[in-house]
Amino acid sequence: MARPFVFKLEKVLEFRTQLEDQAKLALSKALQDMQEQAARVERLEKDLASCLEEMSRIKQMTQPELWLWSGWRNRLELDKKQAQAKLAGLERLVEERRRDLVAKAKDRKLLEKLRAKQAVRHGQEEQRKEQSAFDETATLRFGRAPY
């Protein structure tokens, strides 16, 4: 009877699988944050465009109105620059998370390949032992004298 295959690094493989799952979640969260920030940048660009359009439509502005409009425009431009800088940081974070996920997936796949190779080797060894036992049995039976 062949003994069952036991992979000695099974716990390590499970741990690496957990690490890969955590990396997937981290990448997912970073992608979601990046998409939300991209939407915010787009919204600020639209607000700025509408502000500039509104300013160009109004022909006569008083000094206080001009001051308010320019303050609003400046604030929108500043917010847009800050949002774009944050978006760039999030894009770098997403790329970092992606590289981390790829590395963890490679580690897990390496162990899975090792387990598969060891399982094949174990099966071959068990088959060799079984064949050796059959050969020995056949040799012993062949050598007996008939009664």
Backbone as JSON, one array per atom type, in Angstrom:
{
  "sequence": "MARPFVFKLEKVLEFRTQLEDQAKLALSKALQDMQEQAARVERLEKDLASCLEEMSRIKQMTQPELWLWSGWRNRLELDKKQAQAKLAGLERLVEERRRDLVAKAKDRKLLEKLRAKQAVRHGQEEQRKEQSAFDETATLRFGRAPY",
  "N": [[0.84, -1.18, 0.0], [0.63, 2.13, -0.91], [2.12, 4.93, 0.61], [0.64, 8.06, 1.58], [1.21, 11.24, -0.05], [2.98, 13.84, 1.5], [3.42, 17.2, 1.76], [6.03, 18.96, 2.98], [6.31, 21.68, 3.26], [3.82, 22.81, 3.4], [2.46, 24.54, 5.18], [3.96, 26.86, 4.87], [3.37, 27.41, 2.23], [0.62, 27.92, 2.46], [0.77, 30.23, 4.05], [2.08, 31.97, 2.29], [0.14, 32.14, 0.34], [-1.83, 33.48, 1.76], [-0.48, 35.9, 2.13], [-0.36, 36.75, -0.51], [-3.09, 37.1, -1.04], [-3.62, 39.22, 0.73], [-2.04, 41.16, -0.47], [-3.41, 41.45, -2.86], [-5.79, 42.59, -1.91], [-4.76, 45.01, -0.91], [-3.84, 46.18, -3.27], [-6.26, 46.45, -4.62], [-7.59, 48.29, -2.95], [-5.86, 50.5, -3.22], [-6.17, 51.01, -5.96], [-8.86, 51.74, -6.01], [-8.8, 54.08, -4.42], [-7.19, 55.65, -6.08], [-8.83, 55.9, -8.35], [-10.97, 57.32, -7.25], [-9.65, 59.7, -6.6], [-8.87, 60.53, -9.14], [-11.37, 61.08, -10.22], [-12.03, 63.23, -8.61], [-10.1, 65.11, -9.4], [-10.9, 65.45, -12.05], [-13.44, 66.55, -11.62], [-12.71, 68.98, -10.39], [-11.34, 70.15, -12.52], [-13.47, 70.55, -14.29], [-15.0, 72.34, -12.75], [-13.24, 74.51, -12.66], [-13.06, 75.12, -15.39], [-15.71, 75.89, -15.85], [-15.81, 78.11, -14.19], [-13.96, 79.83, -15.43], [-15.26, 80.13, -17.87], [-17.59, 81.39, -17.04], [-16.52, 83.74, -16.04], [-15.59, 84.88, -18.41], [-17.95, 85.32, -19.75], [-19.26, 87.33, -18.38], [-19.41, 90.69, -18.91], [-19.05, 93.27, -17.73], [-17.54, 93.85, -14.68], [-17.51, 94.59, -11.29], [-15.04, 95.9, -9.03], [-15.02, 94.46, -6.48], [-16.41, 92.1, -7.3], [-14.69, 91.12, -9.25], [-12.5, 90.59, -7.65], [-13.55, 88.55, -6.0], [-14.17, 86.55, -7.95], [-11.62, 86.07, -9.02], [-10.33, 85.13, -6.75], [-11.79, 82.81, -6.29], [-11.16, 81.4, -8.63], [-8.36, 81.16, -8.3], [-8.29, 79.59, -5.99], [-9.52, 77.24, -6.93], [-7.63, 76.47, -8.85], [-5.43, 75.99, -7.19], [-6.45, 73.91, -5.59], [-6.78, 72.02, -7.62], [-4.11, 71.55, -8.42], [-3.09, 70.45, -6.05], [-4.69, 68.17, -5.85], [-3.91, 66.84, -8.17], [-1.25, 66.33, -7.53], [-1.61, 64.57, -5.37], [-2.9, 62.54, -6.72], [-0.83, 61.66, -8.4], [0.88, 60.6, -6.47], [-0.73, 58.52, -5.54], [-0.85, 56.98, -7.85], [1.78, 56.1, -7.99], [1.8, 54.57, -5.68], [-0.06, 52.57, -6.37], [1.36, 51.31, -8.41], [3.51, 50.34, -6.93], [2.18, 48.59, -5.2], [1.26, 46.78, -7.1], [3.65, 45.67, -8.08], [4.47, 44.44, -5.71], [2.44, 42.55, -5.39], [2.91, 40.94, -7.65], [5.42, 39.89, -6.99], [4.79, 38.4, -4.69], [3.0, 36.57, -5.77], [4.72, 35.18, -7.45], [6.37, 33.95, -5.54], [4.52, 32.24, -4.31], [3.75, 30.61, -6.49], [6.18, 29.4, -7.05], [6.51, 27.72, -4.81], [4.28, 26.08, -5.22], [4.99, 24.81, -7.6], [7.2, 23.41, -6.68], [5.93, 21.7, -4.85], [4.37, 20.2, -6.66], [6.38, 18.94, -8.18], [7.61, 17.43, -6.18], [5.5, 15.77, -5.5], [5.18, 14.28, -7.83], [7.68, 13.01, -7.9], [7.48, 11.56, -5.52], [5.36, 9.84, -6.17], [6.55, 8.39, -8.24], [8.64, 7.14, -6.82], [7.18, 5.58, -4.98], [5.9, 3.9, -6.77], [8.1, 2.6, -7.85], [9.02, 1.23, -5.56], [6.85, -0.48, -5.12], [6.88, -1.98, -7.48], [9.32, -3.22, -7.17], [8.77, -4.82, -4.94], [6.83, -6.51, -6.05], [8.4, -7.8, -7.97], [10.21, -9.17, -6.36], [8.47, -10.89, -5.01], [7.55, -12.4, -7.17], [9.91, -13.6, -7.95], [10.48, -15.18, -5.7], [8.29, -16.95, -5.73], [8.63, -18.2, -8.17], [10.92, -19.66, -7.75], [10.18, -21.75, -6.07], [9.62, -25.21, -5.52], [7.35, -27.32, -7.25], [4.64, -29.14, -5.77]],
  "CA": [[0.0, 0.0, 0.0], [1.45, 3.34, -1.03], [1.85, 5.93, 1.65], [0.19, 9.31, 0.96], [2.21, 12.31, -0.2], [2.88, 14.94, 2.46], [4.32, 18.31, 1.4], [6.54, 19.46, 4.26], [6.23, 23.14, 3.31], [2.41, 23.17, 3.16], [2.13, 25.72, 5.99], [4.61, 28.0, 4.23], [2.57, 27.69, 1.04], [-0.62, 28.57, 2.93], [1.13, 31.58, 4.49], [2.35, 32.78, 1.1], [-1.16, 32.37, -0.3], [-2.46, 34.55, 2.54], [0.23, 37.15, 1.81], [-0.79, 37.16, -1.85], [-4.46, 37.62, -0.9], [-3.51, 40.54, 1.35], [-1.49, 42.07, -1.48], [-4.52, 41.72, -3.79], [-6.67, 43.55, -1.26], [-4.07, 46.3, -0.85], [-3.87, 46.73, -4.63], [-7.65, 46.84, -4.89], [-7.85, 49.53, -2.19], [-5.08, 51.58, -3.84], [-6.83, 51.33, -7.23], [-10.1, 52.46, -5.71], [-8.41, 55.42, -3.99], [-6.69, 56.37, -7.25], [-9.98, 56.23, -9.19], [-11.71, 58.39, -6.59], [-8.87, 60.92, -6.73], [-8.96, 60.93, -10.54], [-12.69, 61.69, -10.37], [-11.97, 64.54, -7.95], [-9.34, 65.99, -10.29], [-11.77, 65.75, -13.19], [-14.48, 67.47, -11.14], [-12.08, 70.28, -10.19], [-11.08, 70.71, -13.85], [-14.76, 71.04, -14.8], [-15.34, 73.54, -11.99], [-12.34, 75.57, -13.11], [-13.48, 75.5, -16.74], [-16.97, 76.64, -15.74], [-15.47, 79.4, -13.59], [-13.35, 80.66, -16.47], [-16.31, 80.44, -18.84], [-18.48, 82.37, -16.4], [-15.8, 85.01, -15.98], [-15.51, 85.45, -19.76], [-19.3, 85.72, -20.15], [-19.63, 88.59, -17.73], [-18.68, 91.77, -19.56], [-18.69, 94.31, -16.77], [-17.44, 93.39, -13.31], [-17.02, 95.58, -10.34], [-13.79, 95.49, -8.4], [-15.24, 93.36, -5.53], [-16.76, 90.88, -8.02], [-13.47, 90.64, -9.86], [-11.69, 90.04, -6.57], [-14.17, 87.28, -5.63], [-13.99, 85.6, -9.04], [-10.21, 85.68, -9.12], [-10.05, 84.31, -5.56], [-12.39, 81.5, -6.53], [-10.35, 80.75, -9.67], [-7.07, 80.79, -7.69], [-8.51, 78.47, -5.07], [-9.76, 76.05, -7.75], [-6.34, 76.08, -9.44], [-4.62, 75.4, -6.12], [-7.05, 72.6, -5.27], [-6.5, 71.12, -8.73], [-2.7, 71.18, -8.34], [-2.94, 69.55, -4.91], [-5.35, 66.91, -6.19], [-3.07, 66.16, -9.15], [-0.07, 65.81, -6.82], [-2.06, 63.4, -4.61], [-3.16, 61.5, -7.72], [0.47, 61.12, -8.81], [1.33, 59.75, -5.36], [-1.55, 57.3, -5.54], [-0.43, 56.17, -8.99], [3.03, 55.44, -7.59], [1.42, 53.55, -4.7], [-0.68, 51.47, -7.11], [2.43, 50.58, -9.09], [4.25, 49.63, -5.89], [1.33, 47.47, -4.77], [1.22, 45.82, -8.2], [4.93, 44.95, -8.05], [4.44, 43.6, -4.52], [1.55, 41.41, -5.69], [3.6, 40.06, -8.6], [6.47, 39.19, -6.24], [4.16, 37.42, -3.8], [2.45, 35.52, -6.63], [5.85, 34.35, -7.89], [6.77, 33.13, -4.4], [3.52, 31.17, -4.13], [3.84, 29.69, -7.62], [7.41, 28.63, -6.88], [6.24, 26.63, -3.87], [3.34, 25.15, -5.84], [5.75, 23.98, -8.54], [8.0, 22.5, -5.86], [5.01, 20.67, -4.34], [4.01, 19.33, -7.78], [7.54, 18.11, -8.51], [7.8, 16.46, -5.11], [4.41, 14.79, -5.59], [5.52, 13.38, -8.94], [8.82, 12.2, -7.45], [6.94, 10.63, -4.51], [4.6, 8.82, -6.89], [7.5, 7.51, -8.94], [9.34, 6.34, -5.81], [6.24, 4.58, -4.48], [5.69, 2.93, -7.85], [9.33, 1.8, -7.93], [9.03, 0.31, -4.41], [5.81, -1.48, -5.35], [7.36, -2.87, -8.54], [10.39, -4.02, -6.56], [8.11, -5.83, -4.09], [6.21, -7.49, -6.96], [9.48, -8.58, -8.58], [10.74, -10.08, -5.35], [7.45, -11.91, -4.8], [7.54, -13.28, -8.35], [11.14, -14.39, -7.9], [10.33, -16.19, -4.66], [7.31, -17.94, -6.17], [9.18, -18.95, -9.29], [11.97, -20.55, -7.25], [9.62, -22.85, -5.28], [9.39, -26.48, -6.23], [5.93, -27.7, -7.22], [4.35, -30.32, -4.93]],
  "C": [[0.89, 1.24, 0.0], [1.09, 4.33, 0.07], [1.48, 7.25, 0.97], [1.31, 10.35, 0.93], [1.93, 13.41, 0.82], [3.91, 16.0, 2.06], [4.74, 18.99, 2.7], [6.42, 20.98, 4.39], [4.79, 23.64, 3.08], [2.01, 24.43, 3.94], [2.75, 26.99, 5.39], [3.83, 28.41, 2.99], [1.27, 28.39, 1.41], [-0.34, 30.01, 3.35], [1.39, 32.48, 3.29], [1.07, 33.06, 0.32], [-1.9, 33.49, 0.43], [-1.8, 35.9, 2.23], [-0.2, 37.67, 0.43], [-2.21, 37.73, -1.8], [-4.46, 39.01, -0.28], [-2.98, 41.56, 0.36], [-2.57, 42.42, -2.52], [-5.47, 42.75, -3.2], [-6.05, 44.94, -1.21], [-4.06, 46.96, -2.23], [-5.27, 47.22, -4.98], [-7.99, 48.17, -4.2], [-7.11, 50.71, -2.83], [-5.7, 51.99, -5.18], [-8.1, 52.13, -7.01], [-9.79, 53.89, -5.28], [-7.95, 56.26, -5.18], [-7.86, 56.79, -8.16], [-10.8, 57.36, -8.57], [-10.98, 59.72, -6.73], [-8.9, 61.43, -8.17], [-10.31, 61.6, -10.82], [-12.71, 63.08, -9.74], [-11.2, 65.54, -8.81], [-10.19, 66.42, -11.48], [-12.86, 66.75, -12.8], [-13.92, 68.88, -10.94], [-11.76, 70.94, -11.53], [-12.36, 71.27, -14.46], [-15.18, 72.31, -14.09], [-14.5, 74.73, -12.44], [-12.74, 76.05, -14.5], [-14.78, 76.3, -16.69], [-16.74, 78.01, -15.12], [-14.89, 80.34, -14.64], [-14.37, 81.06, -17.52], [-17.25, 81.52, -18.3], [-17.81, 83.74, -16.34], [-15.73, 85.67, -17.36], [-16.88, 85.91, -20.25], [-19.69, 87.08, -19.58], [-18.75, 89.7, -18.31], [-18.17, 92.8, -18.56], [-18.68, 93.73, -15.37], [-16.94, 94.53, -12.46], [-15.74, 95.03, -9.7], [-14.01, 94.36, -7.37], [-15.61, 92.03, -6.22], [-15.52, 90.26, -8.66], [-12.57, 89.98, -8.82], [-12.23, 88.67, -6.13], [-13.95, 86.21, -6.69], [-12.54, 85.13, -9.13], [-9.79, 84.82, -7.91], [-10.59, 82.91, -5.73], [-11.55, 80.71, -7.54], [-9.0, 80.29, -9.08], [-7.21, 79.59, -6.76], [-8.75, 77.17, -5.85], [-8.45, 75.55, -8.38], [-5.44, 75.42, -8.39], [-5.14, 74.02, -5.74], [-6.73, 71.58, -6.35], [-5.04, 70.64, -8.68], [-2.46, 70.19, -7.19], [-3.53, 68.18, -5.21], [-4.52, 66.13, -7.21], [-1.81, 65.58, -8.49], [-0.44, 64.55, -6.02], [-2.34, 62.24, -5.55], [-1.86, 60.86, -8.19], [1.03, 60.2, -7.72], [0.56, 58.45, -5.3], [-1.19, 56.39, -6.7], [0.86, 55.43, -8.68], [2.72, 54.31, -6.59], [0.8, 52.33, -5.38], [0.4, 50.64, -7.8], [3.26, 49.77, -8.1], [3.48, 48.4, -5.42], [1.29, 46.37, -5.84], [2.52, 45.0, -8.23], [4.99, 43.99, -6.86], [3.59, 42.35, -4.76], [2.23, 40.43, -6.64], [4.68, 39.25, -7.88], [5.87, 38.1, -5.36], [3.56, 36.27, -4.62], [3.57, 34.6, -7.12], [6.31, 33.42, -6.76], [5.81, 31.95, -4.21], [3.62, 30.14, -5.26], [5.1, 28.83, -7.54], [7.18, 27.45, -5.94], [5.25, 25.62, -4.45], [4.04, 24.24, -6.84], [6.6, 22.97, -7.78], [7.13, 21.36, -5.33], [4.64, 19.68, -5.46], [5.17, 18.4, -8.14], [7.76, 17.04, -7.45], [6.71, 15.39, -5.14], [4.69, 13.79, -6.7], [6.65, 12.45, -8.53], [8.36, 11.16, -6.43], [6.18, 9.5, -5.2], [5.5, 7.85, -7.61], [8.23, 6.6, -7.97], [8.43, 5.24, -5.26], [5.99, 3.5, -5.53], [6.91, 2.02, -7.99], [9.39, 0.78, -6.79], [8.02, -0.82, -4.62], [6.26, -2.48, -6.41], [8.46, -3.79, -8.02], [9.81, -5.14, -5.7], [7.47, -6.91, -4.96], [7.27, -8.39, -7.59], [10.03, -9.6, -7.59], [9.76, -11.22, -5.08], [7.45, -12.9, -5.96], [8.77, -14.17, -8.36], [11.03, -15.5, -6.87], [9.38, -17.29, -5.08], [7.85, -18.8, -7.31], [10.2, -19.99, -8.82], [11.44, -21.72, -6.47], [9.42, -24.09, -6.15], [7.9, -26.83, -6.16], [5.73, -28.98, -6.42], [3.56, -31.32, -5.65]]
}
